Amino acid sequence: MAKEELRSISRNLQELQKKLSLLIDSFQNNSKLPQHSRISLDDGVSRLGSASSEVVAFMKSPVGQYLDRHPFLAFTLLVFIVMSAVPVGFFLLIVILTSLAALLGVIILEGLVIAVGGLSLLCILCGLGFVSLIMSGMMIASYVVVSSLINYWFSPRPLTQQNTNGDFLPAMKSADFEGLYQE
């Protein structure tokens, strides 16, 4: 009975392999891409499609909609997540190493190290939250200042004409001078 099951399983696997190869061949024959780039491009598109569906699902969630309405908070959260990756990684490494040490019989040391590590991680993450808030505020403020300066520097201005004294005066029509020196 076990041999019959193995034969049916091997037959099913062979049928699946044939169907998969036929499917890949039909994709490659219908595609207008070069032979060597067809499968990798299809894999990349399928990965991109699944990632974009996850992004769309997140943006439809209440948290995604809230962050979409509050870009400063979203940027602060992004900076915080990026900056906290290293301390969290070190903390997890310490937890794993102390767990391995606990398997060898050092239970008290594990509890102490995890407690101290947890408190230090809490302090570091609070500090990083404050620093990320300040950094994102400074980045956004500098963006506003730089964009305002660029808009000021490259804004259209009236043409100027040089006076005989060498001073630059704004170009004025003769109609503008009427009524200035009426006595």
N, CA, C and O of each residue as an XYZ file, in Angstrom:
732
protein
N       0.815     -1.189      0.000
C       0.000      0.000      0.000
C       0.861      1.256      0.000
O       0.513      2.250     -0.638
N       1.975      1.215      0.707
C       2.868      2.374      0.756
C       3.514      2.597     -0.605
O       3.748      3.737     -1.005
N       3.804      1.506     -1.320
C       4.402      1.653     -2.647
C       3.418      2.284     -3.616
O       3.816      3.072     -4.474
N       2.125      1.948     -3.491
C       1.111      2.537     -4.367
C       0.973      4.031     -4.104
O       0.805      4.821     -5.033
N       1.047      4.415     -2.813
C       0.964      5.834     -2.480
C       2.168      6.591     -3.046
O       2.020      7.695     -3.570
N       3.345      6.001     -2.941
C       4.549      6.638     -3.478
C       4.445      6.785     -4.992
O       4.844      7.810     -5.544
N       3.915      5.775     -5.661
C       3.765      5.851     -7.106
C       2.764      6.945     -7.487
O       3.000      7.699     -8.432
N       1.645      7.036     -6.754
C       0.659      8.065     -7.078
C       1.225      9.455     -6.792
O       0.971     10.396     -7.544
N       1.987      9.586     -5.714
C       2.595     10.879     -5.420
C       3.609     11.249     -6.483
O       3.652     12.398     -6.923
N       4.431     10.287     -6.906
C       5.419     10.596     -7.940
C       4.726     10.925     -9.263
O       5.189     11.793    -10.003
N       3.611     10.234     -9.571
C       2.863     10.553    -10.777
C       2.286     11.968    -10.699
O       2.337     12.721    -11.672
N       1.742     12.321     -9.544
C       1.184     13.664     -9.360
C       2.272     14.726     -9.498
O       2.050     15.764    -10.121
N       3.430     14.475     -8.928
C       4.540     15.427     -9.049
C       4.990     15.576    -10.501
O       5.280     16.683    -10.954
N       5.047     14.471    -11.221
C       5.437     14.550    -12.625
C       4.406     15.329    -13.435
O       4.771     16.115    -14.310
N       3.128     15.118    -13.154
C       2.087     15.870    -13.862
C       2.192     17.363    -13.544
O       2.072     18.204    -14.435
N       2.415     17.679    -12.284
C       2.574     19.083    -11.911
C       3.794     19.707    -12.581
O       3.751     20.857    -13.016
N       4.875     18.945    -12.661
C       6.087     19.456    -13.312
C       5.833     19.699    -14.792
O       6.298     20.700    -15.337
N       5.109     18.811    -15.446
C       4.783     18.994    -16.865
C       3.905     20.228    -17.054
O       4.134     21.025    -17.964
N       2.899     20.383    -16.189
C       2.012     21.542    -16.308
C       2.778     22.842    -16.072
O       2.554     23.837    -16.761
N       3.677     22.825    -15.099
C       4.475     24.019    -14.818
C       5.392     24.352    -15.979
O       5.530     25.521    -16.339
N       6.025     23.339    -16.575
C       6.901     23.615    -17.716
C       6.091     24.104    -18.916
O       6.553     24.976    -19.653
N       4.879     23.553    -19.127
C       4.029     24.046    -20.207
C       3.597     25.486    -19.959
O       3.551     26.295    -20.886
N       3.284     25.798    -18.726
C       2.891     27.160    -18.380
C       4.038     28.135    -18.618
O       3.832     29.212    -19.178
N       5.239     27.765    -18.197
C       6.411     28.633    -18.411
C       6.693     28.783    -19.902
O       7.001     29.879    -20.369
N       6.591     27.696    -20.642
C       6.807     27.774    -22.091
C       5.783     28.677    -22.762
O       6.123     29.435    -23.670
N       4.527     28.600    -22.318
C       3.514     29.451    -22.943
C       3.773     30.919    -22.617
O       3.567     31.785    -23.467
N       4.220     31.207    -21.402
C       4.574     32.584    -21.062
C       5.739     33.068    -21.917
O       5.727     34.190    -22.424
N       6.743     32.213    -22.070
C       7.920     32.611    -22.834
C       7.605     32.757    -24.312
O       8.163     33.632    -24.974
N       6.735     31.933    -24.838
C       6.391     32.030    -26.250
C       5.519     33.244    -26.540
O       5.619     33.833    -27.616
N       4.664     33.627    -25.592
C       3.793     34.784    -25.786
C       4.492     36.091    -25.491
O       4.018     37.155    -25.889
N       5.602     36.024    -24.804
C       6.321     37.241    -24.429
C       7.218     37.687    -25.571
O       7.686     36.870    -26.363
N       7.454     39.000    -25.648
C       8.320     39.540    -26.695
C       9.679     39.929    -26.137
O      10.447     40.620    -26.805
N       9.984     39.492    -24.920
C      11.273     39.798    -24.299
C      12.309     38.783    -24.750
O      11.953     37.715    -25.247
N      13.593     39.106    -24.582
C      14.632     38.126    -24.892
C      14.503     36.895    -23.991
O      13.935     36.976    -22.902
N      15.024     35.775    -24.441
C      14.866     34.496    -23.757
C      15.428     34.524    -22.341
O      14.812     33.964    -21.434
N      16.586     35.163    -22.121
C      17.256     35.092    -20.824
C      16.593     35.967    -19.764
O      16.833     35.749    -18.577
N      15.781     36.932    -20.133
C      15.222     37.844    -19.125
C      13.752     37.590    -18.841
O      13.143     38.358    -18.096
N      13.172     36.573    -19.387
C      11.735     36.382    -19.244
C      11.348     35.932    -17.844
O      10.475     36.542    -17.226
N      11.964     34.897    -17.338
C      11.536     34.337    -16.066
C      11.873     35.293    -14.922
O      11.050     35.482    -14.026
N      13.035     35.886    -14.930
C      13.406     36.773    -13.832
C      12.516     38.017    -13.806
O      12.189     38.525    -12.733
N      12.128     38.504    -14.974
C      11.246     39.667    -15.011
C       9.866     39.309    -14.482
O       9.258     40.096    -13.756
N       9.366     38.135    -14.835
C       8.067     37.697    -14.323
C       8.109     37.549    -12.806
O       7.161     37.928    -12.118
N       9.207     36.998    -12.281
C       9.338     36.869    -10.826
C       9.367     38.236    -10.173
O       8.731     38.441     -9.139
N      10.097     39.176    -10.760
C      10.171     40.518    -10.188
C       8.837     41.221    -10.205
O       8.488     41.917     -9.252
N       8.076     41.044    -11.292
C       6.760     41.680    -11.389
C       5.813     41.076    -10.362
O       5.025     41.796     -9.749
N       5.880     39.763    -10.169
C       4.988     39.142     -9.183
C       5.347     39.604     -7.778
O       4.458     39.823     -6.955
N       6.652     39.756     -7.486
C       7.054     40.257     -6.168
C       6.611     41.704     -6.000
O       6.140     42.092     -4.931
N       6.758     42.494     -7.042
C       6.356     43.900     -6.969
C       4.851     44.016     -6.799
O       4.377     44.873     -6.052
N       4.102     43.175     -7.474
C       2.651     43.202     -7.352
C       2.189     42.855     -5.950
O       1.257     43.471     -5.431
N       2.837     41.868     -5.329
C       2.431     41.516     -3.968
C       2.830     42.611     -2.990
O       2.097     42.875     -2.038
N       3.986     43.260     -3.202
C       4.402     44.344     -2.304
C       3.482     45.541     -2.451
O       3.128     46.170     -1.454
N       3.085     45.870     -3.681
C       2.213     47.027     -3.855
C       0.820     46.750     -3.288
O       0.164     47.675     -2.808
N       0.361     45.517     -3.332
C      -0.935     45.214     -2.734
C      -0.866     45.354     -1.219
O      -1.848     45.746     -0.590
N       0.284     45.037     -0.626
C       0.446     45.224      0.815
C       0.461     46.711      1.152
O      -0.096     47.125      2.169
N       1.094     47.508      0.307
C       1.121     48.952      0.534
C      -0.279     49.531      0.413
O      -0.681     50.369      1.220
N      -1.022     49.088     -0.593
C      -2.392     49.568     -0.774
C      -3.250     49.162      0.424
O      -4.064     49.950      0.905
N      -3.066     47.935      0.902
C      -3.829     47.485      2.064
C      -3.483     48.321      3.292
O      -4.366     48.669      4.076
N      -2.186     48.649      3.463
C      -1.798     49.481      4.602
C      -2.369     50.885      4.482
O      -2.836     51.451      5.470
N      -2.337     51.450      3.283
C      -2.828     52.818      3.103
C      -4.354     52.890      3.265
O      -4.881     53.969      3.537
N      -5.068     51.786      3.109
C      -6.513     51.779      3.329
C      -6.859     51.588      4.797
O      -7.997     51.827      5.201
N      -5.891     51.159      5.600
C      -6.141     50.966      7.026
C      -6.258     52.322      7.722
O      -5.809     53.329      7.176
N      -6.846     52.365      8.902
C      -6.967     53.642      9.618
C      -5.619     54.284      9.936
O      -5.488     55.508      9.901
N      -4.622     53.462     10.245
C      -3.291     54.008     10.541
C      -2.697     54.637      9.285
O      -2.131     55.728      9.352
N      -2.818     53.969      8.149
C      -2.300     54.515      6.896
C      -2.993     55.803      6.504
O      -2.346     56.734      6.025
N      -4.296     55.869      6.701
C      -5.024     57.096      6.374
C      -4.636     58.229      7.309
O      -4.532     59.381      6.888
N      -4.421     57.900      8.591
C      -4.003     58.933      9.547
C      -2.626     59.471      9.177
O      -2.402     60.682      9.189
N      -1.698     58.560      8.846
C      -0.352     58.999      8.467
C      -0.364     59.762      7.146
O       0.472     60.639      6.929
N      -1.311     59.434      6.261
C      -1.429     60.165      5.004
C      -1.898     61.592      5.249
O      -1.503     62.509      4.529
N      -2.729     61.782      6.251
C      -3.207     63.135      6.580
C      -2.192     63.922      7.403
O      -2.282     65.147      7.474
N      -1.223     63.242      8.029
C      -0.226     63.898      8.880
C       1.175     63.512      8.401
O       1.798     62.626      8.987
N       1.680     64.157      7.352
C       2.979     63.751      6.787
C       4.147     64.003      7.735
O       5.126     63.257      7.697
N       4.080     65.027      8.582
C       5.178     65.272      9.519
C       5.317     64.109     10.488
O       6.430     63.679     10.790
N       4.196     63.601     10.974
C       4.223     62.458     11.879
C       4.728     61.211     11.157
O       5.473     60.420     11.734
N       4.325     61.033      9.899
C       4.792     59.881      9.122
C       6.301     59.951      8.920
O       6.994     58.940      9.027
N       6.811     61.159      8.625
C       8.247     61.323      8.434
C       8.996     61.091      9.740
O      10.056     60.465      9.744
N       8.454     61.592     10.851
C       9.074     61.370     12.163
C       9.091     59.886     12.494
O      10.087     59.382     13.013
N       8.014     59.185     12.206
C       7.948     57.750     12.446
C       8.962     56.998     11.588
O       9.599     56.059     12.063
N       9.113     57.400     10.345
C      10.087     56.774      9.456
C      11.502     56.974      9.977
O      12.290     56.029     10.008
N      11.832     58.200     10.388
C      13.172     58.477     10.920
C      13.402     57.668     12.194
O      14.488     57.125     12.395
N      12.390     57.585     13.053
C      12.519     56.810     14.286
C      12.763     55.338     13.993
O      13.626     54.721     14.616
N      12.016     54.766     13.055
C      12.173     53.343     12.738
C      13.554     53.062     12.181
O      14.182     52.067     12.542
N      14.030     53.927     11.309
C      15.355     53.718     10.717
C      16.439     53.837     11.772
O      17.381     53.044     11.788
N      16.313     54.825     12.659
C      17.344     55.032     13.676
C      17.293     53.974     14.771
O      18.317     53.702     15.397
N      16.145     53.373     15.019
C      16.045     52.398     16.103
C      16.364     50.979     15.650
O      16.332     50.062     16.471
N      16.664     50.773     14.398
C      16.939     49.419     13.911
C      18.204     48.846     14.536
O      18.226     47.671     14.904
N      19.250     49.643     14.663
C      20.517     49.136     15.204
C      20.401     48.798     16.690
O      20.809     47.702     17.077
N      19.869     49.677     17.547
C      19.755     49.278     18.954
C      18.842     48.073     19.179
O      19.126     47.233     20.033
N      17.760     47.982     18.426
C      16.876     46.823     18.563
C      17.602     45.559     18.114
O      17.455     44.507     18.735
N      18.378     45.655     17.047
C      19.159     44.506     16.597
C      20.174     44.059     17.635
O      20.331     42.863     17.880
N      20.872     45.027     18.253
C      21.817     44.672     19.317
C      21.092     44.043     20.503
O      21.584     43.082     21.096
N      19.931     44.580     20.848
C      19.167     44.021     21.958
C      18.755     42.584     21.659
O      18.874     41.714     22.521
N      18.272     42.329     20.449
C      17.874     40.967     20.095
C      19.073     40.028     20.087
O      18.952     38.863     20.465
N      20.230     40.527     19.657
C      21.446     39.714     19.689
C      21.812     39.360     21.126
O      22.179     38.222     21.417
N      21.711     40.342     22.024
C      22.005     40.069     23.430
C      21.006     39.064     23.997
O      21.389     38.175     24.757
N      19.734     39.193     23.637
C      18.720     38.258     24.128
C      19.017     36.853     23.643
O      18.919     35.895     24.410
N      19.374     36.722     22.390
C      19.675     35.387     21.850
C      20.906     34.801     22.520
O      20.919     33.629     22.896
N      21.942     35.620     22.667
C      23.163     35.113     23.305
C      22.929     34.742     24.763
O      23.444     33.730     25.237
N      22.158     35.552     25.474
C      21.889     35.203     26.871
C      20.956     34.010     26.979
O      21.038     33.250     27.943
N      20.083     33.835     26.021
C      19.234     32.635     26.019
C      20.081     31.391     25.816
O      19.838     30.355     26.435
N      21.072     31.497     24.947
C      21.991     30.375     24.767
C      22.789     30.115     26.037
O      23.048     28.965     26.391
N      23.177     31.188     26.719
C      23.899     31.018     27.977
C      22.989     30.401     29.035
O      23.459     29.639     29.880
N      21.692     30.718     29.002
C      20.745     30.155     29.967
C      20.586     28.654     29.764
O      20.351     27.913     30.718
N      20.713     28.213     28.527
C      20.648     26.783     28.277
C      21.807     26.063     28.956
O      21.716     24.876     29.268
N      22.876     26.777     29.177
C      24.027     26.185     29.855
C      23.922     26.336     31.366
O      24.818     25.882     32.078
N      22.887     26.941     31.874
C      22.672     26.988     33.310
C      22.902     28.335     33.949
O      23.051     28.389     35.169
N      22.940     29.415     33.216
C      23.208     30.739     33.776
C      21.895     31.525     33.765
O      21.789     32.537     33.073
N      20.911     31.076     34.513
C      19.571     31.658     34.489
C      19.546     33.032     35.152
O      18.899     33.945     34.639
N      20.219     33.196     36.251
C      20.207     34.484     36.949
C      20.864     35.556     36.105
O      20.378     36.685     36.033
N      21.952     35.210     35.476
C      22.646     36.175     34.616
C      21.760     36.596     33.448
O      21.769     37.761     33.050
N      20.996     35.654     32.897
C      20.122     35.983     31.782
C      19.060     37.007     32.193
O      18.834     37.993     31.492
N      18.419     36.766     33.325
C      17.401     37.709     33.789
C      17.980     39.086     34.043
O      17.355     40.093     33.710
N      19.157     39.141     34.624
C      19.797     40.423     34.903
C      20.171     41.144     33.616
O      19.907     42.337     33.465
N      20.779     40.424     32.701
C      21.208     41.056     31.441
C      20.004     41.509     30.621
O      20.037     42.585     30.024
N      18.940     40.701     30.583
C      17.750     41.102     29.822
C      17.082     42.303     30.480
O      16.602     43.197     29.783
N      17.045     42.337     31.813
C      16.449     43.487     32.496
C      17.257     44.751     32.239
O      16.696     45.795     31.906
N      18.575     44.656     32.392
C      19.423     45.826     32.138
C      19.350     46.218     30.665
O      19.255     47.400     30.336
N      19.394     45.229     29.788
C      19.296     45.511     28.357
C      17.956     46.124     27.989
O      17.894     47.026     27.154
N      16.872     45.638     28.612
C      15.553     46.206     28.341
C      15.438     47.643     28.798
O      14.871     48.478     28.095
N      15.975     47.939     29.981
C      15.947     49.321     30.466
C      16.815     50.233     29.605
O      16.431     51.359     29.290
N      18.003     49.726     29.224
C      18.854     50.562     28.370
C      18.228     50.744     26.996
O      18.347     51.816     26.403
N      17.560     49.710     26.478
C      16.870     49.852     25.196
C      15.738     50.861     25.306
O      15.525     51.656     24.391
N      15.016     50.837     26.408
C      13.953     51.806     26.615
C      14.504     53.227     26.638
O      13.927     54.132     26.035
N      15.617     53.419     27.331
C      16.230     54.758     27.383
C      16.725     55.188     26.000
O      16.537     56.334     25.590
N      17.355     54.261     25.296
C      17.879     54.588     23.958
C      16.737     54.916     22.999
O      16.834     55.873     22.231
N      15.658     54.134     23.035
C      14.534     54.391     22.127
C      13.827     55.700     22.457
O      13.373     56.402     21.554
N      13.729     56.039     23.752
C      13.147     57.338     24.107
C      14.024     58.467     23.587
O      13.524     59.454     23.046
N      15.342     58.316     23.754
C      16.261     59.328     23.227
C      16.198     59.420     21.719
O      16.218     60.516     21.159
N      16.121     58.269     21.049
C      16.027     58.275     19.589
C      14.714     58.884     19.113
O      14.677     59.550     18.078
N      13.643     58.660     19.858
C      12.373     59.287     19.502
C      12.469     60.795     19.568
O      11.976     61.493     18.682
N      13.104     61.304     20.618
C      13.292     62.745     20.757
C      14.206     63.280     19.662
O      13.924     64.316     19.060
N      15.314     62.562     19.402
C      16.251     63.006     18.360
C      15.597     62.949     16.981
O      15.806     63.846     16.165
N      14.805     61.901     16.707
C      14.158     61.810     15.394
C      13.120     62.910     15.223
O      12.945     63.431     14.122
N      12.425     63.270     16.310
C      11.476     64.374     16.246
C      12.193     65.682     15.935
O      11.732     66.466     15.106
N      13.311     65.911     16.595
C      14.080     67.133     16.348
C      14.674     67.129     14.940
O      14.625     68.138     14.237
N      15.241     65.976     14.528
C      15.850     65.912     13.196
C      14.820     66.111     12.096
O      15.076     66.845     11.141
N      13.659     65.471     12.212
C      12.654     65.644     11.165
C      12.133     67.079     11.172
O      11.846     67.633     10.111
N      12.007     67.685     12.348
C      11.607     69.096     12.405
C      12.630     69.995     11.750
O      12.271     70.916     11.016
N      13.925     69.735     12.013
C      14.979     70.546     11.395
C      15.022     70.333      9.889
O      15.224     71.282      9.131
N      14.830     69.070      9.446
C      14.850     68.801      8.007
C      13.688     69.498      7.301
O      13.862     70.067      6.224
N      12.526     69.453      7.899
C      11.369     70.092      7.270
C      11.523     71.608      7.309
O      11.174     72.291      6.346
N      12.045     72.143      8.421
C      12.264     73.593      8.500
C      13.310     74.039      7.480
O      13.143     75.073      6.832
N      14.390     73.263      7.335
C      15.396     73.632      6.339
C      14.831     73.515      4.927
O      15.181     74.311      4.055
N      13.965     72.536      4.692
C      13.333     72.416      3.380
C      12.490     73.652      3.086
O      12.533     74.192      1.980
N      11.720     74.098      4.083
C      10.882     75.282      3.884
C      11.743     76.514      3.636
O      11.439     77.321      2.757
N      12.828     76.661      4.416
C      13.703     77.828      4.257
C      14.389     77.804      2.893
O      14.424     78.817      2.195
N      14.931     76.649      2.516
C      15.640     76.553      1.230
C      14.675     76.769      0.070
O      15.007     77.469     -0.887
N      13.478     76.175      0.143
C      12.542     76.377     -0.965
C      12.075     77.829     -1.028
O      11.853     78.353     -2.120
N      11.923     78.487      0.123
C      11.554     79.905      0.111
C      12.672     80.753     -0.482
O      12.418     81.675     -1.256
N      13.926     80.432     -0.109
C      15.052     81.182     -0.673
C      15.168     80.970     -2.173
O      15.430     81.912     -2.920
N      14.974     79.747     -2.608
C      15.054     79.468     -4.046
C      13.935     80.191     -4.777
O      14.162     80.758     -5.846
N      12.740     80.179     -4.222
C      11.632     80.902     -4.852
C      11.911     82.402     -4.874
O      11.550     83.080     -5.835
N      12.548     82.928     -3.828
C      12.863     84.353     -3.786
C      13.950     84.690     -4.802
O      13.851     85.682     -5.524
N      14.993     83.851     -4.850
C      16.112     84.121     -5.747
C      15.714     84.012     -7.217
O      16.189     84.787     -8.046
N      14.876     83.089     -7.531
C      14.537     82.853     -8.925
C      13.158     83.372     -9.299
O      12.600     82.962    -10.317
N      12.604     84.260     -8.498
C      11.301     84.833     -8.844
C      11.494     85.928     -9.886
O      12.532     86.589     -9.893
N      10.519     86.132    -10.762
C      10.659     87.195    -11.766
C      10.615     88.569    -11.100
O       9.761     88.830    -10.253
N      11.545     89.448    -11.491
C      11.622     90.795    -10.940
C      11.529     91.795    -12.084
O      11.821     91.456    -13.231
N      11.122     93.034    -11.778
C      11.076     94.045    -12.846
C      12.496     94.377    -13.315
O      13.457     94.299    -12.550
N      12.598     94.747    -14.583
C      13.898     95.112    -15.143
C      14.412     96.390    -14.489
O      13.623     97.255    -14.109
N      15.710     96.510    -14.359
C      16.305     97.709    -13.768
C      17.114     98.427    -14.840
O      17.627     97.808    -15.773
N      17.214     99.737    -14.689
C      18.022    100.510    -15.629
C      19.047    101.298    -14.826
O      18.804    101.666    -13.677
N      20.188    101.551    -15.443
C      21.270    102.218    -14.742
C      21.126    103.733    -14.890
O      20.913    104.244    -15.990
N      21.245    104.435    -13.773
C      21.198    105.890    -13.745
C      22.568    106.419    -14.180
O      23.539    105.663    -14.226
N      22.647    107.698    -14.495
C      23.927    108.274    -14.903
C      24.920    108.288    -13.749
O      26.128    108.337    -13.980
N      24.432    108.246    -12.510
C      25.320    108.219    -11.343
C      25.846    106.810    -11.086
O      26.694    106.626    -10.212
N      25.375    105.838    -11.808
C      25.814    104.468    -11.602
C      24.864    103.674    -10.718
O      25.073    102.484    -10.487
N      23.814    104.337    -10.221
C      22.832    103.633     -9.396
C      21.860    102.890    -10.306
O      21.581    103.326    -11.423
N      21.359    101.783     -9.823
C      20.364    101.030    -10.569
C      18.987    101.439    -10.073
O      18.712    101.398     -8.874
N      18.137    101.829    -10.988
C      16.776    102.214    -10.661
C      15.807    101.301    -11.389
O      16.099    100.839    -12.492
N      14.663    101.037    -10.785
C      13.692    100.221    -11.519
C      13.174    100.972    -12.741
O      12.995    102.190    -12.711
N      12.942    100.235    -13.796
C      12.467    100.852    -15.030
C      11.060    101.392    -14.806
O      10.176    100.660    -14.362
N      10.847    102.682    -15.114
C       9.533    103.304    -14.934
C       9.141    103.983    -16.227
O       9.984    104.505    -16.957
N       7.874    103.968    -16.493
C       7.376    104.645    -17.682
C       7.292    106.146    -17.395
O       7.280    106.565    -16.238
N       7.237    106.926    -18.434
C       7.138    108.374    -18.233
C       5.799    108.746    -17.613
O       5.674    109.786    -16.966
N       4.802    107.894    -17.811
C       3.496    108.160    -17.224
C       3.561    108.027    -15.704
O       2.757    108.625    -14.990
N       4.520    107.242    -15.213
C       4.653    107.066    -13.774
C       5.167    108.330    -13.106
O       4.901    108.549    -11.925
N       5.901    109.172    -13.839
C       6.468    110.387    -13.263
C       5.456    111.526    -13.199
O       5.671    112.499    -12.476
N       4.378    111.425    -13.927
C       3.365    112.486    -13.899
C       2.723    112.534    -12.525
O       2.278    111.514    -11.999
N       2.682    113.661    -11.979
C       2.045    113.863    -10.686
C       2.993    113.693     -9.523
O       2.601    113.942     -8.383
N       4.237    113.276     -9.763
C       5.168    113.121     -8.659
C       5.671    114.473     -8.173
O       5.766    114.707     -6.968
N       5.995    115.367     -9.113
C       6.567    116.659     -8.727
C       5.633    117.800     -9.167
O       6.043    118.694     -9.907
N       4.435    117.760     -8.724
C       3.503    118.847     -9.059
C       3.614    119.925     -7.980
O       3.601    119.649     -6.781
N       3.722    121.145     -8.456
C       3.847    122.262     -7.516
C       2.690    123.201     -7.664
O       2.617    124.206     -6.956
